[in-house]
Amino acid sequence: MLKNLVKNLSSIVPLSQAVLEAELLVEFISGYKKKDFILHPDLTLNKEQQDKLDSLLEKRLDERLPVQYIIGEACFMGEMFDVNPHVLIPRPETELLVEEVIKSAKNMSSPKILDIGTGSGAIAIMLKKLTDCSVVGSDISLPALETAKANAKKLGADVEFVCSNLFEEISGKFDIIVSNPPYIPQREKENLSAEVLREPSGALFTEDADGIEFYDKIISQAMSFLEDGGCLFFELGINQSMPVKSLFENRGFSDIKIVKDLSKTDRIISAKCSYNT
Ligand SMILES: C[S@@+](CC[C@H](N)C(=O)[O-])C[C@H]1O[C@@H](n2cnc3c(N)ncnc32)[C@H](O)[C@@H]1O
């Protein structure tokens, strides 16, 4: 049964991914894990479970709905987050962003952190869980915020959520502002997989040609919301480190740091706000 499922799934994804997706779908339907099939080779799904699996497989193959939306969960930094088509599926690259923010937060005493474009709440919630900080997560999308609130409750993280177009409804000052903003230019739509296109377009795309409009808008207002010595952290898209670095320099930020991901792509940028420079 697993073999058949893997074969079907491998018509749309590489074999290694097909294996993982098959295991996730079967576990979702039946609670059986891979080890159960190894220990009990005769194990099969009952008729009801098999029918459900067939209908989910159809959604995956015909509608190209990402497996995380089908099972309603995605793993981020070892925790399971509820996800649905209102929120971006949190990515492994974004774990690096959280790790970098944590390094900085650990040198501060109970920092106040703002996560702009919180989506599922992945960044805000993990920062709250892993550091001694207070966190505000904001998003322009109300359904995304509902998902983030549910995740915070499920994972026991006390995060404040605010519906806001960038800084419009934000008040007060923060020691750290972090954002994984939309950064894909519209013209790149045709190069994206059918699965990515099932994610909310407001989480993915920018209106400008280079995908840097959100960085520009956030950097240009951030000084008013950062404490003296506070830091701004972003996840970056491909080829965006140099333009974003220039935006930081033009606004008088210092200590600009770029971190590469495992594939040696510039992925995270951070910079410091000093009032007297
Ligand atoms: C790339 S997703 C990041 C989601 C989540 N932080 C993560 O890393 O998985 C960008 C998020 O920004 C939100 N967003 C888009 N435009 C916004 C705006 N003008 N103000 C606030 N949030 C916005 C989207 O709704 C989406 O949740």
The ligand as a Gaussian input file, in Angstrom:
#p B3LYP/6-31G(d) Opt

LIG

0 1
 C        6.651000      35.404000       3.537000
 S        5.237000      35.390000       4.617000
 C        6.033000      35.060000       6.167000
 C        5.181000      34.294000       7.125000
 C        5.918000      33.820000       8.393000
 N        6.511000      34.941000       9.099000
 C        6.992000      32.818000       8.041000
 O        8.174000      33.207000       8.003000
 O        6.693000      31.646000       7.787000
 C        4.884000      37.115000       4.659000
 C        3.734000      37.543000       5.579000
 O        3.595000      38.960000       5.481000
 C        2.231000      39.308000       5.523000
 N        2.060000      40.628000       4.899000
 C        1.974000      40.937000       3.578000
 N        1.827000      42.266000       3.411000
 C        1.829000      42.810000       4.662000
 C        1.693000      44.138000       5.153000
 N        1.549000      45.186000       4.322000
 N        1.727000      44.341000       6.487000
 C        1.876000      43.288000       7.349000
 N        2.000000      42.016000       6.947000
 C        1.984000      41.773000       5.616000
 C        1.541000      38.173000       4.776000
 O        0.178000      38.100000       5.107000
 C        2.365000      36.967000       5.226000
 O        1.787000      36.365000       6.355000

